[in-house]
């Protein structure tokens, strides 16, 4: 990610991108504007640690914003 991208992205987008870059496997499901996160495969240790330390502690509203940037279970 170059600095121009960083200036225009949100904190939640940056967190989601870093989680995915680390190999994170959680996926979001949005149904009637309700977001849930599904995880069928175990995350690599670095991605799990990142999620637990940087995403999980966020408020529910902030965590939802990160979750909304995860790949959807409806997309390939």
MDTraj code that builds the backbone (N, CA, C; nanometers):
import mdtraj as md
import numpy as np

residues = "UNK UNK UNK UNK UNK UNK UNK UNK UNK UNK UNK UNK UNK UNK UNK UNK UNK UNK UNK UNK UNK UNK UNK UNK UNK UNK UNK UNK UNK UNK UNK UNK UNK UNK UNK UNK UNK UNK UNK UNK UNK UNK UNK UNK UNK UNK UNK UNK UNK UNK UNK UNK UNK UNK UNK UNK UNK UNK UNK UNK UNK UNK UNK UNK UNK UNK UNK UNK UNK UNK UNK UNK UNK UNK UNK UNK".split()
xyz = np.array([
    [0.0849, -0.1169, 0.0000],
    [0.0000, 0.0000, 0.0000],
    [0.0893, 0.1228, 0.0000],
    [0.0657, 0.2141, -0.0921],
    [0.1464, 0.3354, -0.0921],
    [0.0827, 0.4400, -0.0021],
    [0.1548, 0.5472, 0.0256],
    [0.1051, 0.6473, 0.1194],
    [-0.0171, 0.7202, 0.0673],
    [-0.0326, 0.7325, -0.0645],
    [-0.1529, 0.7953, -0.1190],
    [-0.2762, 0.7141, -0.0833],
    [-0.2668, 0.5800, -0.0925],
    [-0.3780, 0.4938, -0.0544],
    [-0.4086, 0.5082, 0.0939],
    [-0.3048, 0.5166, 0.1752],
    [-0.3223, 0.5251, 0.3188],
    [-0.3962, 0.6528, 0.3566],
    [-0.3694, 0.7609, 0.2858],
    [-0.4340, 0.8880, 0.3165],
    [-0.5832, 0.8842, 0.2879],
    [-0.6259, 0.8044, 0.1917],
    [-0.7662, 0.8037, 0.1535],
    [-0.8430, 0.6865, 0.2139],
    [-0.7755, 0.5929, 0.2794],
    [-0.8459, 0.4796, 0.3376],
    [-0.8788, 0.5064, 0.4841],
    [-0.9749, 0.4339, 0.5330],
    [-1.0152, 0.4483, 0.6717],
    [-0.9360, 0.3527, 0.7591],
    [-0.9379, 0.3782, 0.8878],
    [-0.8693, 0.2901, 0.9817],
    [-0.9262, 0.1485, 0.9720],
    [-1.0584, 0.1367, 0.9598],
    [-1.1192, 0.0037, 0.9528],
    [-1.0771, -0.0702, 0.8260],
    [-1.0665, 0.0002, 0.7146],
    [-1.0193, -0.0625, 0.5914],
    [-0.8749, -0.1086, 0.6074],
    [-0.7915, -0.0259, 0.6651],
    [-0.6505, -0.0637, 0.6854],
    [-0.6390, -0.1860, 0.7761],
    [-0.7211, -0.1925, 0.8819],
    [-0.7176, -0.3085, 0.9709],
    [-0.7600, -0.4352, 0.8962],
    [-0.8666, -0.4272, 0.8181],
    [-0.9135, -0.5431, 0.7421],
    [-0.8080, -0.5869, 0.6409],
    [-0.7479, -0.4920, 0.5717],
    [-0.6454, -0.5258, 0.4723],
    [-0.5251, -0.5936, 0.5375],
    [-0.4830, -0.5450, 0.6532],
    [-0.3680, -0.6052, 0.7214],
    [-0.4027, -0.7458, 0.7689],
    [-0.5210, -0.7634, 0.8238],
    [-0.5650, -0.8959, 0.8668],
    [-0.5623, -0.9939, 0.7492],
    [-0.6160, -0.9524, 0.6363],
    [-0.6178, -1.0389, 0.5179],
    [-0.4774, -1.0624, 0.4636],
    [-0.3924, -0.9601, 0.4678],
    [-0.2541, -0.9748, 0.4224],
    [-0.1805, -1.0807, 0.5054],
    [-0.2156, -1.0890, 0.6332],
    [-0.1541, -1.1876, 0.7221],
    [-0.2123, -1.3278, 0.7024],
    [-0.3074, -1.3396, 0.6100],
    [-0.3645, -1.4705, 0.5796],
    [-0.4959, -1.4995, 0.6490],
    [-0.5593, -1.3959, 0.7066],
    [-0.6858, -1.4141, 0.7770],
    [-0.7914, -1.4784, 0.6902],
    [-0.8707, -1.5654, 0.7502],
    [-0.9683, -1.6439, 0.6731],
    [-1.1128, -1.6162, 0.7107],
    [-1.1361, -1.5253, 0.8045],
    [-1.2742, -1.4918, 0.8386],
    [-1.3426, -1.4282, 0.7186],
    [-1.4723, -1.4536, 0.7067],
    [-1.5531, -1.3968, 0.5991],
    [-1.6780, -1.3346, 0.6596],
    [-1.7306, -1.2329, 0.5943],
    [-1.8504, -1.1692, 0.6481],
    [-1.9740, -1.2154, 0.5731],
    [-2.0828, -1.2094, 0.6445],
    [-2.2135, -1.2359, 0.5858],
    [-2.3000, -1.1169, 0.6263],
    [-2.3536, -1.0478, 0.5271],
    [-2.4404, -0.9344, 0.5546],
    [-2.5785, -0.9712, 0.5035],
    [-2.6736, -0.9742, 0.5954],
    [-2.8104, -1.0092, 0.5613],
    [-2.9025, -0.9115, 0.6336],
    [-2.9820, -0.8394, 0.5572],
    [-3.0707, -0.7371, 0.6140],
    [-2.9933, -0.6389, 0.7003],
    [-2.8753, -0.5998, 0.6505],
    [-2.7889, -0.5025, 0.7163],
    [-2.7334, -0.5511, 0.8510],
    [-2.7394, -0.6810, 0.8748],
    [-2.6808, -0.7408, 0.9949],
    [-2.5567, -0.8170, 0.9511],
    [-2.4431, -0.7805, 1.0082],
    [-2.3159, -0.8419, 0.9725],
    [-2.2807, -0.9506, 1.0726],
    [-2.2482, -1.0671, 1.0226],
    [-2.1925, -1.1724, 1.1061],
    [-2.0635, -1.2193, 1.0409],
    [-1.9747, -1.2727, 1.1215],
    [-1.8465, -1.3206, 1.0701],
    [-1.8431, -1.4713, 1.0832],
    [-1.8016, -1.5360, 0.9751],
    [-1.7908, -1.6823, 0.9723],
    [-1.6440, -1.7196, 0.9556],
    [-1.6089, -1.8304, 1.0183],
    [-1.4717, -1.8785, 1.0063],
    [-1.4742, -2.0302, 1.0014],
    [-1.4506, -2.0853, 0.8832],
    [-1.4506, -2.2301, 0.8652],
    [-1.3107, -2.2880, 0.8800],
    [-1.2109, -2.2084, 0.8477],
    [-1.0724, -2.2543, 0.8573],
    [-0.9998, -2.1725, 0.9626],
    [-0.9083, -2.2344, 1.0295],
    [-0.8293, -2.1670, 1.1321],
    [-0.7368, -2.0639, 1.0679],
    [-0.7260, -1.9463, 1.1314],
    [-0.6340, -1.8432, 1.0840],
    [-0.4894, -1.8843, 1.1095],
    [-0.3969, -1.8371, 1.0263],
    [-0.2552, -1.8514, 1.0610],
    [-0.2309, -1.7768, 1.1933],
    [-0.1316, -1.8177, 1.2699],
    [-0.1089, -1.7558, 1.4011],
    [-0.0969, -1.6032, 1.3975],
    [-0.0291, -1.5484, 1.2974],
    [-0.0105, -1.4030, 1.2905],
    [-0.1439, -1.3318, 1.2695],
    [-0.2283, -1.3875, 1.1837],
    [-0.3587, -1.3273, 1.1570],
    [-0.4488, -1.3381, 1.2803],
    [-0.4476, -1.4517, 1.3485],
    [-0.5287, -1.4691, 1.4689],
    [-0.4853, -1.3711, 1.5780],
    [-0.3556, -1.3571, 1.5949],
    [-0.3038, -1.2642, 1.6951],
    [-0.3450, -1.1208, 1.6604],
    [-0.3336, -1.0840, 1.5338],
    [-0.3727, -0.9498, 1.4897],
    [-0.5211, -0.9264, 1.5193],
    [-0.6063, -1.0236, 1.4866],
    [-0.7501, -1.0095, 1.5109],
    [-0.7779, -0.9915, 1.6607],
    [-0.7161, -1.0758, 1.7412],
    [-0.7402, -1.0700, 1.8859],
    [-0.6884, -0.9413, 1.9493],
    [-0.5765, -0.8911, 1.9001],
    [-0.5148, -0.7720, 1.9611],
    [-0.5642, -0.6410, 1.9027],
    [-0.5996, -0.6380, 1.7735],
    [-0.6311, -0.5108, 1.7079],
    [-0.7771, -0.4945, 1.6696],
    [-0.8484, -0.6041, 1.6426],
    [-0.9868, -0.5941, 1.5960],
    [-1.0856, -0.6276, 1.7078],
    [-1.0662, -0.7389, 1.7742],
    [-1.1591, -0.7826, 1.8781],
    [-1.1825, -0.6773, 1.9869],
    [-1.0803, -0.6037, 2.0311],
    [-1.1027, -0.5055, 2.1380],
    [-1.1828, -0.3810, 2.0961],
    [-1.2054, -0.3617, 1.9675],
    [-1.2786, -0.2437, 1.9215],
    [-1.4228, -0.2468, 1.9714],
    [-1.4850, -0.1312, 1.9740],
    [-1.6270, -0.1258, 2.0068],
    [-1.7032, -0.2055, 1.9011],
    [-1.8244, -0.2458, 1.9325],
    [-1.9046, -0.3239, 1.8378],
    [-1.9215, -0.2494, 1.7053],
    [-1.9441, -0.1206, 1.7113],
    [-1.9641, -0.0414, 1.5885],
    [-1.8363, -0.0356, 1.5060],
    [-1.7217, -0.0136, 1.5709],
    [-1.5949, -0.0082, 1.4986],
    [-1.5565, -0.1453, 1.4434],
    [-1.5811, -0.2505, 1.5212],
    [-1.5503, -0.3862, 1.4747],
    [-1.6369, -0.4207, 1.3531],
    [-1.7644, -0.3806, 1.3536],
    [-1.8529, -0.4044, 1.2387],
    [-1.7975, -0.3393, 1.1130],
    [-1.7407, -0.2192, 1.1277],
    [-1.6835, -0.1517, 1.0112],
    [-1.5684, -0.2326, 0.9526],
    [-1.4851, -0.2907, 1.0372],
    [-1.3755, -0.3762, 0.9896],
    [-1.4346, -0.5006, 0.9228],
    [-1.5313, -0.5624, 0.9879],
    [-1.5926, -0.6842, 0.9351],
    [-1.6563, -0.6604, 0.7986],
    [-1.7119, -0.5421, 0.7787],
    [-1.7752, -0.5102, 0.6500],
    [-1.6754, -0.5115, 0.5342],
    [-1.5469, -0.4953, 0.5636],
    [-1.4442, -0.4967, 0.4592],
    [-1.3881, -0.6360, 0.4326],
    [-1.4283, -0.7358, 0.5116],
    [-1.3836, -0.8719, 0.4857],
    [-1.4549, -0.9250, 0.3618],
    [-1.3941, -1.0204, 0.2930],
    [-1.4618, -1.0793, 0.1779],
    [-1.5950, -1.1418, 0.2195],
    [-1.6931, -1.1291, 0.1347],
    [-1.8256, -1.1842, 0.1626],
    [-1.8274, -1.3340, 0.1367],
    [-1.9091, -1.4050, 0.2123],
    [-1.9237, -1.5489, 0.1852],
    [-1.9972, -1.5726, 0.0543],
    [-2.0602, -1.4689, 0.0024],
    [-2.1325, -1.4804, -0.1243],
    [-2.0452, -1.4593, -0.2467],
    [-1.9190, -1.4184, -0.2246],
    [-1.8299, -1.3967, -0.3383],
    [-1.7279, -1.5107, -0.3441],
    [-1.6795, -1.5391, -0.4636],
    [-1.5841, -1.6497, -0.4795],
    [-1.4527, -1.6245, -0.4098],
])
top = md.Topology()
chain = top.add_chain()
for i, resn in enumerate(residues, 1):
    res = top.add_residue(resn, chain, resSeq=i)
    for name in ("N", "CA", "C"):
        top.add_atom(name, md.element.get_by_symbol(name[0]), res)
traj = md.Trajectory(xyz[None], top)
